[in-house]
Amino acid sequence: MTIHYKILMLLVLSIDLSAYSFPALIPSVKPNDEISPAIERLYNEWNPHEDRANELYSNFKYSAIKGLECKPNISRRDPTKVLLIDGVYHVWYTCRKGDSVPVGGKLADDVTPSFDWDLCDIWHATSRDGWKWVEDKVPAVERLPKPQNGWRSISTPDILIWNKKYYLYYQAFNEIPGKNVADRAAITVAESDSPYGPWKPSGKMIINFGKSVDWDSNAIHDPNPIVYKNKIYLYYKGSPQKGGADGTIIRAQGVAIADDPYGPFVKSSLNPVINSGHETCMFPWKSGIAAIVSLDGAEKNTIQYAPDGINFSVKSIIQIPPVAPGPFVADAFSDNGNGRGITWGLAHVMDKESGANNSELIRFDCDLSLDVDRPIFKRNNLRFNKETYFQKTMLMPRYLKTEERYR
């Protein structure tokens, strides 16, 4: 070993390598030293302390509720946002009651449903505590006689209060879902002076289909009204109901804005404002609007935020979000520029015990609120049991087990 090499080795060993390493305790402020693109994103796009310090992150806890349990001939799904009126919680939802189970679009007829949301009406239930619910004896809104809008089925409602009146927006089906096009339906509205009804269906389509080449050409679903900037922002899910390798948007979310519950609603020129999501779930957040985006699309299972109600960006990635969430939104219509967020609501799940294609309402709890601090909902290292991994949709298909090329 030459003297020059020994000197070089001593110089290398004398360097404090820790100055060039990212510290174990993550700094709150981005370091000035050169860092990787991954660490850049941690500060520029996310939060250096992960989800623990992210106001728009939560995991979700689920519980059974009383009074709306699933039965073999009853299916309940798609709850509205929950309202608190004079000390009583109110919710409306899609409900199918009958002896026939869904058989698919090709086999359905006048009395046999195609899917879980076919041959449905809108029902209403109340609660004093959000856990025990009492369902009305009759539907809140029933299907209109053929050929009026919604004669086949009405489903997926949401609620608006405007000038002391109540408005239920919902999908109106004028053909058997899945018979010709998968779920061709647009939005109509019913009006009442009281949350208890009676409700007067307008029979009018409030937001209609886009042109044949548009992203919302065959589905205007999941109406979700929020009062924002002194106007009605009616968010909805749209779809051309076609897709494939050509990059067609399968499902996305847009917004239409009006000064009156009956419109005219003007679709945003930037639609779709969210590129993913199977259902709409919006709520006021600070000076803007937040959204839970679940199940479908490139940005599925995220929580997003738009400071202007239009330009949404991803704020967190979530696990097992509620399906068709209807949160308790205390300030959905206050329009005060200081949205406080949500902590609980209702959702639906498929019920295996009561038969195929039946759904049941359940409760979810979370911490997406500026007024509470629930550390248990900020945990992001969630683990699941064997039943989750071995559910039918996650099992390896039998044909793949036997095909030679996969061995």
KOLGU-904368 format. One record per residue: x, y, z of N, C-alpha, C in turn. Coordinates in steps of 0.02 Angstrom, whole numbers. Example, Ala and Ser with C-alpha at 12.3 -4.5 7.8 and 13.67 -1.06 7.14 Angstrom:
// residues 2
    n.xx    n.yy    n.zz   ca.xx   ca.yy   ca.zz    c.xx    c.yy    c.zz
     660    -284     390     615    -225     390     660    -165     390
     642    -112     354     684     -53     357     645       2     394
END
This chain:
// residues 407
    n.xx    n.yy    n.zz   ca.xx   ca.yy   ca.zz    c.xx    c.yy    c.zz
      43     -60       0       0       0       0      44      62       0
      34     105     -48      75     165     -54      56     216      -3
     101     264      10      88     317      57      31     361      35
      24     369     -31     -30     411     -57     -98     379     -45
    -101     312     -53    -164     277     -42    -184     280      31
    -135     274      77    -149     277     149    -177     346     167
    -148     398     138    -173     465     152    -245     474     128
    -259     446      68    -326     451      40    -376     415      85
    -359     356     110    -404     318     153    -418     356     218
    -365     387     246    -375     426     307    -422     485     295
    -416     517     238    -461     573     222    -533     549     215
    -544     492     183    -612     465     175    -643     448     243
    -604     416     286    -629     396     351    -643     456     396
    -611     512     383    -621     571     425    -683     610     406
    -715     595     350    -775     631     328    -834     610     371
    -873     658     393    -934     645     432    -990     628     383
    -999     563     371   -1049     543     322   -1120     559     343
   -1133     568     408   -1201     583     431   -1227     648     403
   -1182     693     383   -1205     756     354   -1238     746     287
   -1225     689     256   -1253     675     189   -1309     625     191
   -1333     607     251   -1386     557     258   -1450     590     282
   -1506     565     259   -1570     592     282   -1581     568     354
   -1600     614     399   -1604     596     470   -1662     549     486
   -1653     510     539   -1704     462     560   -1767     498     584
   -1758     553     620   -1815     593     642   -1829     645     588
   -1884     636     553   -1898     676     493   -1907     750     512
   -1869     794     482   -1876     866     496   -1943     893     472
   -1970     941     508   -2033     971     487   -2023    1015     426
   -1962    1044     419   -1946    1087     363   -1900    1049     316
   -1913    1055     251   -1872    1020     201   -1799    1040     207
   -1753     991     210   -1681    1006     216   -1655    1044     155
   -1603    1083     165   -1572    1120     110   -1525    1076      69
   -1503    1019      98   -1458     974      62   -1493     943       2
   -1455     916     -43   -1483     880     -99   -1521     818     -75
   -1583     811     -98   -1624     754     -78   -1654     722    -140
   -1679     662    -132   -1706     624    -188   -1774     652    -209
   -1797     636    -270   -1864     657    -290   -1919     630    -243
   -1908     571    -215   -1957     543    -169   -1964     586    -106
   -1908     609     -79   -1911     652     -19   -1937     722     -38
   -1921     745     -98   -1950     808    -122   -2026     805    -120
   -2054     749    -145   -2127     741    -146   -2155     740     -76
   -2118     710     -30   -2142     706      39   -2157     775      67
   -2116     825      48   -2126     893      72   -2170     934      25
   -2162     926     -39   -2197     969     -87   -2269     948     -99
   -2282     882     -95   -2348     858    -113   -2385     826     -55
   -2350     802      -5   -2382     767      49   -2369     801     116
   -2350     762     166   -2338     789     232   -2280     750     263
   -2228     783     286   -2170     746     311   -2186     702     371
   -2239     716     406   -2258     673     463   -2314     626     444
   -2316     607     382   -2365     560     355   -2436     583     370
   -2480     534     381   -2551     550     389   -2569     575     458
   -2524     567     506   -2540     587     574   -2555     662     578
   -2524     701     536   -2533     774     538   -2575     799     479
   -2608     753     443   -2647     771     385   -2720     778     405
   -2746     839     403   -2816     850     422   -2864     814     376
   -2844     804     313   -2888     771     265   -2867     698     253
   -2846     666     307   -2836     593     306   -2875     563     363
   -2905     505     351   -2935     466     404   -2940     394     381
   -2936     347     429   -2962     281     415   -3035     280     438
   -3069     226     425   -3141     223     437   -3158     162     479
   -3200     172     530   -3224     118     572   -3298     106     557
   -3318      43     555   -3386      26     535   -3424     -10     590
   -3489       3     593   -3532     -26     645   -3601     -41     616
   -3633     -92     645   -3702    -106     628   -3748     -54     661
   -3805     -42     630   -3855       2     659   -3919     -39     672
   -3962     -12     713   -4025     -45     731   -4083     -16     690
   -4130     -58     674   -4192     -35     643   -4194     -40     568
   -4136     -45     535   -4134     -49     462   -4095    -110     440
   -4101    -164     479   -4065    -225     462   -4091    -254     397
   -4047    -288     361   -4065    -318     297   -4107    -381     308
   -4156    -391     263   -4198    -451     263   -4199    -479     193
   -4218    -542     184   -4214    -573     118   -4252    -535      63
   -4306    -501      80   -4346    -467      29   -4340    -392      31
   -4290    -366      68   -4281    -294      75   -4208    -277      63
   -4196    -227      22   -4128    -202      12   -4128    -126      20
   -4080    -100      58   -4073     -28      69   -4002      -8      51
   -3995      48      15   -3929      68      -8   -3930     143     -23
   -3871     170     -39   -3864     239     -64   -3895     291     -18
   -3873     296      45   -3903     347      89   -3884     418      68
   -3929     465      82   -3913     536      73   -3866     558     128
   -3843     620     123   -3811     650     181   -3861     651     239
   -3837     645     299   -3880     645     358   -3891     717     381
   -3954     734     396   -3971     800     421   -3995     797     493
   -3979     847     533   -4004     854     601   -4053     912     602
   -4118     896     614   -4171     946     612   -4211     940     677
   -4209     993     718   -4246     995     781   -4231     934     824
   -4167     918     829   -4145     864     872   -4155     794     845
   -4176     787     782   -4188     722     752   -4145     716     689
   -4110     658     682   -4071     644     622   -4117     615     569
   -4107     636     506   -4147     613     450   -4101     585     396
   -4124     532     363   -4088     505     306   -4139     476     257
   -4123     482     192   -4163     453     139   -4119     405     100
   -4148     355      67   -4107     304      36   -4147     265     -16
   -4111     230     -58   -4140     184    -107   -4165     122     -70
   -4226     100     -86   -4252      40     -53   -4293      -1    -102
   -4281     -66    -102   -4319    -114    -142   -4351    -165     -95
   -4416    -171    -100   -4453    -219     -60   -4495    -263    -106
   -4484    -327    -104   -4521    -372    -149   -4495    -443    -142
   -4529    -490    -174   -4511    -560    -168   -4459    -582    -218
   -4448    -542    -271   -4402    -562    -323   -4332    -536    -310
   -4283    -577    -324   -4213    -555    -319   -4189    -533    -388
   -4138    -490    -391   -4113    -467    -456   -4088    -525    -499
   -4103    -522    -564   -4085    -576    -609   -4042    -553    -668
   -4024    -489    -668   -3985    -463    -724   -4030    -431    -777
   -4000    -388    -818   -4039    -349    -866   -4076    -391    -917
   -4047    -445    -941   -4077    -484    -994   -4138    -523    -971
   -4141    -542    -908   -4196    -583    -882   -4249    -543    -845
   -4235    -479    -830   -4283    -439    -792   -4346    -425    -833
   -4402    -416    -796   -4465    -400    -829   -4502    -348    -787
   -4566    -341    -796   -4604    -288    -762   -4604    -295    -687
   -4596    -355    -661   -4599    -366    -588   -4535    -395    -560
   -4487    -409    -602   -4424    -440    -580   -4367    -391    -592
   -4330    -373    -539   -4276    -323    -546   -4215    -351    -581
   -4181    -306    -617   -4118    -326    -649   -4060    -323    -599
   -4055    -267    -564   -4002    -257    -515   -4031    -233    -449
   -3988    -223    -401   -4009    -205    -334   -4044    -137    -331
   -4031     -94    -380   -4060     -27    -381   -4119     -22    -430
   -4142     -79    -454   -4200     -80    -500   -4264     -90    -460
   -4320     -63    -487   -4386     -67    -455   -4385     -41    -384
   -4352      15    -374   -4343      44    -308   -4382     109    -300
   -4393     127    -237   -4421     191    -218   -4374     224    -168
   -4389     287    -150   -4349     323    -100   -4384     319     -33
   -4350     295      18   -4377     288      85   -4341     335     133
   -4370     342     193   -4347     391     243   -4347     359     312
   -4295     375     351   -4292     350     420   -4265     406     465
   -4280     400     529   -4258     450     578   -4224     417     637
   -4185     457     674   -4149     431     732   -4136     487     781
   -4133     469     845   -4115     518     897   -4040     518     912
   -4006     463     894   -3935     458     913   -3889     437     856
   -3916     424     797   -3875     402     741   -3860     328     740
   -3886     292     789   -3874     219     794   -3939     179     786
   -3992     201     817   -4057     167     812   -4102     208     766
   -4126     176     714   -4165     210     663   -4235     182     658
   -4282     226     640   -4352     206     631   -4372     224     559
   -4393     174     522   -4412     184     452   -4486     202     448
   -4502     248     402   -4572     264     389   -4610     203     365
   -4676     206     370   -4718     149     350   -4727     145     274
   -4718     202     240   -4727     204     167   -4668     241     137
   -4656     235      72   -4600     271      41   -4609     346      46
   -4553     382      48   -4555     455      46   -4574     477     -25
   -4543     447     -75   -4557     462    -145   -4565     396    -182
   -4621     389    -218   -4634     329    -257   -4623     342    -331
   -4612     289    -368   -4605     295    -441   -4670     323    -471
   -4661     365    -521   -4718     392    -557   -4744     342    -608
   -4807     346    -627   -4834     300    -677   -4798     308    -745
   -4793     254    -781   -4763     255    -847   -4807     297    -893
   -4779     341    -935   -4708     346    -956   -4671     404    -923
   -4693     428    -865   -4661     485    -833   -4591     466    -809
   -4549     517    -800   -4479     506    -781   -4476     468    -714
   -4438     415    -714   -4430     375    -654   -4482     320    -647
   -4518     303    -701   -4570     252    -695   -4541     183    -679
   -4480     170    -702   -4451     103    -691   -4421      97    -621
   -4381     147    -602   -4348     145    -537   -4323     215    -520
   -4321     230    -455   -4289     292    -432   -4240     272    -376
   -4182     304    -376   -4129     280    -331   -4077     335    -319
   -4033     320    -273   -3973     360    -258   -3990     433    -246
   -4028     446    -193   -4050     515    -179   -3998     555    -141
   -4007     621    -140   -3974     665     -93   -4019     725     -81
   -4006     760     -25   -4052     809       2   -4023     879       0
   -4066     928     -11   -4048     999     -10   -4101    1037      30
   -4079    1084      71   -4123    1134     101   -4108    1201      69
   -4160    1234      43   -4152    1297       7   -4214    1340      21
   -4204    1398      51   -4259    1444      68   -4315    1408     107
   -4292    1369     157   -4336    1335     205   -4379    1280     173
   -4362    1259     112   -4395    1202      81   -4344    1146      72
   -4370    1085      63   -4328    1026      57   -4334     999     -14
   -4276     979     -42   -4275     953    -110   -4235     887    -110
   -4267     835    -137   -4234     771    -146   -4216     763    -220
   -4152     757    -233   -4128     742    -301   -4114     667    -305
   -4130     636    -362   -4119     564    -368   -4117     544    -441
   -4091     484    -454   -4088     456    -521   -4157     431    -541
   -4174     442    -604   -4238     420    -631   -4226     374    -690
   -4247     311    -684   -4237     261    -737   -4302     255    -777
   -4295     259    -843   -4351     251    -888   -4345     189    -931
   -4302     144    -912   -4295      80    -945   -4264      32    -895
   -4266     -32    -910   -4237     -82    -864   -4162     -74    -864
   -4131     -61    -805   -4058     -55    -803   -4025    -119    -828
   -3981    -112    -876   -3944    -169    -902   -3977    -204    -961
   -4039    -184    -978   -4072    -217   -1035   -4040    -196   -1101
   -4030    -131   -1110   -3998    -106   -1170   -3932     -72   -1154
   -3935     -20   -1111   -3875      13   -1086   -3871      -1   -1012
   -3811      -4    -984   -3802     -28    -915   -3845       9    -865
   -3838      74    -860   -3873     113    -808   -3892     182    -833
   -3927     185    -887   -3945     250    -916   -3998     283    -873
   -3978     337    -839   -4024     374    -796   -3997     444    -786
   -4042     492    -780   -4024     561    -765   -4061     583    -702
   -4051     645    -682   -4072     669    -616   -4138     707    -619
   -4183     691    -572   -4245     728    -562   -4248     751    -490
   -4303     784    -470   -4308     813    -403   -4379     812    -378
   -4387     805    -312   -4451     811    -278   -4445     864    -224
   -4501     896    -207   -4501     952    -161   -4550     940    -102
   -4532     967     -44   -4576     962      15   -4565    1022      61
   -4615    1038     100   -4608    1090     151   -4581    1063     217
   -4575     996     222   -4554     964     284   -4511     904     268
   -4463     887     310   -4425     825     298   -4468     763     303
   -4526     768     333   -4571     711     340   -4618     705     279
   -4614     751     232   -4658     750     174   -4723     785     188
   -4772     780     143   -4770     740      81   -4725     772      28
   -4699     729     -16   -4654     751     -69   -4691     754    -135
   -4676     806    -172   -4706     817    -238   -4653     808    -292
   -4653     750    -327   -4604     741    -381   -4618     789    -438
   -4565     819    -464   -4574     866    -519   -4583     830    -586
   -4554     771    -592   -4556     736    -656   -4510     764    -708
   -4471     815    -690   -4427     849    -738   -4355     824    -729
   -4319     818    -784   -4249     803    -781   -4211     868    -766
   -4173     868    -711   -4139     929    -688   -4071     937    -723
   -4033     883    -729   -3971     883    -767   -3976     826    -817
   -3973     841    -880   -3982     789    -929   -3915     766    -958
   -3920     715   -1000   -3861     683   -1028   -3821     732   -1072
   -3755     720   -1074   -3714     756   -1122   -3725     729   -1192
   -3690     758   -1239   -3693     735   -1308   -3663     665   -1314
   -3676     632   -1369   -3655     563   -1378   -3580     552   -1370
   -3541     605   -1382   -3469     599   -1377   -3443     623   -1309
   -3487     645   -1265   -3466     674   -1201   -3455     620   -1148
   -3418     639   -1097   -3401     594   -1042   -3463     574   -1002
   -3516     616   -1001   -3577     601    -964   -3636     588   -1010
   -3623     555   -1066   -3674     546   -1117   -3726     494   -1100
   -3713     449   -1052   -3761     395   -1038   -3776     387    -964
   -3746     427    -921   -3761     421    -850   -3750     489    -816
   -3803     512    -783   -3799     570    -738   -3823     544    -670
   -3777     521    -629   -3792     483    -568   -3770     521    -506
   -3792     496    -449   -3767     516    -383   -3769     592    -372
   -3826     623    -377   -3829     695    -363   -3808     711    -292
   -3769     765    -284   -3744     783    -218   -3743     859    -212
   -3797     889    -185   -3801     962    -183   -3767     992    -121
   -3729    1045    -133   -3697    1085     -81   -3713    1158     -95
   -3729    1197     -44   -3738    1269     -54   -3669    1301     -46
   -3647    1336     -98   -3579    1363     -99   -3579    1427    -141
   -3551    1479    -112   -3548    1544    -145   -3616    1568    -167
   -3665    1556    -123   -3734    1579    -133   -3767    1547    -193
   -3741    1489    -214   -3771    1451    -268   -3776    1378    -249
   -3813    1340    -289   -3819    1268    -279   -3768    1234    -324
   -3719    1203    -293   -3669    1163    -329   -3694    1090    -326
   -3717    1065    -382   -3743     997    -385   -3691     952    -418
   -3654     916    -376   -3603     870    -402   -3638     805    -425
   -3608     772    -474   -3638     710    -499   -3584     667    -531
   -3599     604    -536   -3556     557    -571   -3581     548    -642
   -3536     551    -691   -3555     540    -760   -3516     483    -790
   -3544     455    -844   -3509     401    -878   -3537     393    -948
   -3494     379    -997   -3519     359   -1063   -3540     287   -1065
   -3525     249   -1011   -3540     178   -1004   -3512     137   -1062
   -3453     155   -1081   -3416     116   -1130   -3342     129   -1116
   -3300      85   -1137   -3229      96   -1123   -3187      43   -1155
   -3127      35   -1131   -3081     -13   -1159   -3011      14   -1164
   -2975     -10   -1212   -2904       8   -1219   -2894      77   -1251
   -2949     109   -1272   -2941     174   -1305   -2936     231   -1256
   -2937     217   -1191   -2927     269   -1141   -2990     307   -1123
   -3048     282   -1142   -3111     315   -1126   -3119     319   -1050
   -3140     377   -1025   -3155     384    -953   -3216     343    -937
   -3210     297    -891   -3266     253    -873   -3313     289    -825
   -3286     316    -771   -3326     354    -723   -3286     414    -698
   -3319     470    -691   -3288     530    -666   -3342     573    -635
   -3323     630    -607   -3371     672    -571   -3367     744    -595
   -3426     773    -604   -3431     842    -626   -3475     882    -580
   -3487     944    -597   -3530     987    -558   -3570    1032    -605
   -3633    1045    -585   -3675    1093    -621   -3702    1142    -569
   -3707    1205    -588   -3719    1259    -540   -3783    1296    -560
   -3823    1314    -508   -3886    1349    -521   -3902    1397    -464
   -3948    1443    -478   -3974    1489    -428   -4040    1467    -399
   -4067    1412    -426   -4133    1387    -405   -4132    1311    -404
   -4167    1279    -358   -4165    1206    -354   -4188    1171    -418
   -4228    1205    -459   -4251    1175    -521   -4208    1196    -581
   -4157    1235    -568   -4112    1256    -621   -4134    1321    -653
   -4106    1337    -711   -4064    1291    -751   -3995    1280    -720
   -3973    1218    -722   -3906    1200    -698   -3857    1203    -756
   -3804    1241    -746   -3752    1249    -797   -3692    1207    -779
   -3675    1161    -822   -3617    1118    -810   -3552    1158    -815
   -3505    1143    -769   -3441    1177    -771   -3405    1161    -836
   -3372    1212    -864   -3333    1202    -925   -3272    1158    -913
   -3255    1148    -849   -3197    1105    -832   -3217    1033    -817
   -3281    1017    -822   -3303     948    -808   -3266     898    -854
   -3250     838    -827   -3259     818    -757   -3206     849    -712
   -3228     870    -652   -3183     903    -606   -3145     854    -561
   -3169     792    -559   -3134     737    -526   -3131     679    -576
   -3072     649    -586   -3064     600    -639   -3081     529    -619
   -3105     519    -557   -3116     452    -531   -3178     452    -486
   -3192     393    -457   -3244     388    -406   -3308     355    -431
   -3333     309    -390   -3395     274    -407   -3457     310    -380
   -3448     347    -326   -3502     387    -298   -3476     457    -281
   -3523     504    -275   -3504     571    -253   -3512     576    -177
   -3465     610    -146   -3470     624     -74   -3431     688     -61
   -3466     744     -59   -3435     809     -49   -3458     840      16
   -3415     883      45   -3434     920     105   -3392     984     109
   -3421    1037     137   -3383    1099     145   -3321    1088     189
   -3266    1115     168   -3203    1109     206   -3167    1176     202
   -3160    1209     259   -3131    1276     261   -3167    1320     211
   -3131    1351     164   -3164    1395     116   -3183    1360      51
   -3171    1294      48   -3185    1258     -14   -3227    1197      -3
   -3216    1146     -46   -3255    1085     -45   -3207    1025     -45
   -3220     977      -1   -3182     915       2   -3224     858     -26
   -3191     804     -48   -3226     747     -78   -3192     682     -58
   -3232     632     -43   -3208     563     -36   -3218     529    -103
   -3163     505    -132   -3164     475    -200   -3147     402    -193
   -3194     358    -209   -3182     287    -195   -3197     243    -256
   -3166     185    -256   -3182     126    -296   -3158     127    -369
   -3166     181    -406   -3151     179    -477   -3102     234    -497
   -3061     220    -548   -3020     272    -578   -2949     275    -552
   -2909     316    -586   -2837     322    -570   -2826     352    -501
   -2871     394    -477   -2864     425    -412   -2916     399    -362
   -2934     335    -370   -2981     304    -324   -2950     300    -254
   -2995     296    -204   -2975     289    -134   -2929     346    -112
   -2953     407    -126   -2918     467    -105   -2968     516     -74
   -2941     563     -37   -2980     621     -16   -2951     681     -52
   -2995     720     -83   -2972     776    -124   -3003     841     -99
   -2973     896    -121   -2996     962     -98   -2990    1012    -155
   -3042    1055    -160   -3041    1110    -209   -3056    1175    -172
   -3010    1221    -169   -3021    1284    -134   -3076    1326    -165
   -3094    1310    -228   -3147    1346    -263   -3206    1301    -282
   -3207    1239    -257   -3260    1193    -273   -3254    1161    -342
   -3202    1178    -379   -3194    1155    -448   -3127    1120    -460
   -3073    1151    -439   -3005    1127    -453   -2981    1082    -397
   -2996    1018    -403   -2980     970    -350   -2910     943    -357
   -2878     928    -300   -2814     894    -298   -2814     844    -241
   -2773     792    -248   -2771     738    -198   -2735     762    -135
   -2767     749     -77   -2738     768     -13   -2718     707      29
   -2747     650      16   -2728     590      53   -2751     528      16
   -2718     472      32   -2738     407       7   -2769     368      65
   -2827     337      54   -2863     305     108   -2874     231      92
   -2888     193     145   -2901     121     139   -2972     107     160
   -3005      62     124   -3073      39     138   -3119      98     152
   -3128     142     103   -3175     198     113   -3246     172     113
   -3293     209     141   -3363     188     141   -3391     187      70
   -3433     138      57   -3466     133      -8   -3530     174      -7
   -3538     218     -56   -3596     263     -60   -3606     302       5
   -3555     337      28   -3560     370      94   -3610     427      94
   -3649     429     148   -3693     485     162   -3674     514     229
   -3628     561     232   -3603     586     297   -3652     634     330
   -3646     640     396   -3680     693     431   -3641     757     419
   -3671     803     381   -3638     865     362   -3678     923     393
   -3657     945     452   -3695     996     488   -3700    1062     451
   -3649    1077     410   -3647    1142     377   -3651    1136     301
   -3686    1084     276   -3690    1074     204   -3721    1132     167
   -3765    1170     202   -3802    1223     169   -3790    1291     202
   -3742    1295     247   -3731    1358     283   -3695    1410     241
   -3652    1388     195   -3617    1432     149   -3581    1489     185
   -3545    1471     239   -3512    1522     279   -3437    1527     266
   -3411    1489     219   -3340    1492     203   -3295    1464     257
   -3324    1422     301   -3285    1395     357   -3308    1323     371
   -3305    1281     319   -3327    1212     326   -3287    1174     378
   -3323    1137     420   -3291    1105     478   -3277    1030     468
   -3304    1000     414   -3288     930     402   -3339     883     430
   -3321     818     433   -3368     765     453   -3334     716     501
   -3376     681     541   -3351     630     587   -3388     564     581
   -3447     563     549   -3484     500     543   -3537     505     488
   -3566     449     472   -3619     447     423   -3642     376     412
   -3682     366     359   -3706     300     341   -3678     281     272
   -3673     216     260   -3650     189     196   -3688     124     184
   -3672      89     130   -3704      24     121   -3652     -30     107
   -3671     -91     123   -3630    -150     108   -3675    -204      79
   -3646    -248      40   -3683    -306      17   -3692    -354      74
   -3751    -384      79   -3767    -429     135   -3771    -500     110
   -3720    -540     127   -3718    -609     103   -3769    -654     138
   -3788    -636     199   -3832    -679     238   -3903    -682     209
   -3926    -625     182   -3997    -620     163   -4010    -636      89
   -3959    -652      52   -3971    -670     -18   -3931    -626     -66
   -3930    -647    -128   -3890    -612    -179   -3916    -542    -192
   -3869    -496    -202   -3885    -428    -224   -3930    -390    -176
   -3927    -404    -113   -3960    -364     -62   -3909    -322     -26
   -3927    -259     -11   -3882    -214      23   -3911    -193      90
   -3868    -171     134   -3888    -153     202   -3852     -89     222
   -3886     -45     258   -3855      16     281   -3816       3     345
   -3756      33     349   -3714      28     408   -3689      98     425
   -3657     105     482   -3630     169     503   -3554     168     494
   -3526     226     473   -3454     234     474   -3437     294     518
   -3379     290     551   -3351     346     590   -3281     360     565
   -3260     424     570   -3196     445     544   -3174     509     580
   -3117     535     561   -3095     601     584   -3074     642     524
   -3123     673     494   -3111     722     441   -3142     788     464
   -3127     806     525   -3158     865     556   -3105     910     585
   -3118     974     582   -3073    1024     613   -3088    1032     687
   -3141    1002     712   -3163    1014     781   -3151     956     828
   -3124     900     804   -3109     843     848   -3038     821     835
   -3011     781     881   -2945     752     873   -2949     680     896
   -2950     634     848   -2957     563     863   -2898     526     833
   -2844     518     871   -2783     488     844   -2794     418     814
   -2843     381     841   -2854     313     816   -2872     313     742
   -2901     367     717   -2920     371     647   -2863     395     602
   -2807     412     631   -2749     433     591   -2699     376     580
   -2713     318     607   -2669     261     595   -2676     238     523
   -2620     225     490   -2624     206     420   -2595     137     405
   -2569     103     454   -2541      36     444   -2595     -15     463
   -2647     -19     421   -2703     -62     436   -2689    -134     414
   -2710    -181     455   -2701    -252     439   -2770    -286     436
   -2775    -340     396   -2840    -371     385   -2835    -446     399
   -2892    -476     415   -2893    -547     433   -2901    -591     371
   -2901    -656     382   -2903    -704     327   -2967    -697     285
   -3022    -682     318   -3085    -676     282   -3082    -621     228
   -3045    -569     242   -3038    -515     192   -3001    -540     130
   -2946    -575     140   -2906    -599      84   -2939    -656      46
   -2981    -694      80   -3013    -752      49   -3084    -738      26
   -3104    -675      24   -3170    -661      -4   -3169    -678     -78
   -3228    -689    -105   -3235    -717    -173   -3198    -677    -225
   -3203    -612    -222   -3173    -570    -274   -3097    -570    -273
   -3066    -594    -218   -2994    -594    -213   -2963    -663    -223
   -3004    -715    -233   -2977    -782    -242   -2951    -791    -313
   -2900    -832    -320   -2873    -849    -386   -2925    -890    -424
   -2943    -869    -486   -2992    -908    -525   -2966    -979    -537
   -3013   -1026    -538   -2995   -1096    -546   -2957   -1109    -611
   -2978   -1075    -666   -2945   -1089    -730   -2872   -1068    -730
   -2855   -1016    -690   -2785    -995    -687   -2743   -1045    -647
   -2774   -1080    -601   -2737   -1129    -562   -2716   -1188    -605
   -2754   -1202    -657   -2742   -1262    -696   -2707   -1249    -763
   -2703   -1185    -783   -2671   -1172    -847   -2595   -1180    -842
   -2567   -1216    -890   -2496   -1235    -887   -2451   -1174    -887
   -2470   -1122    -924   -2424   -1065    -931   -2418   -1024    -867
   -2462   -1035    -819   -2457    -997    -757   -2423   -1037    -701
   -2401   -1097    -717   -2368   -1137    -666   -2295   -1117    -657
END
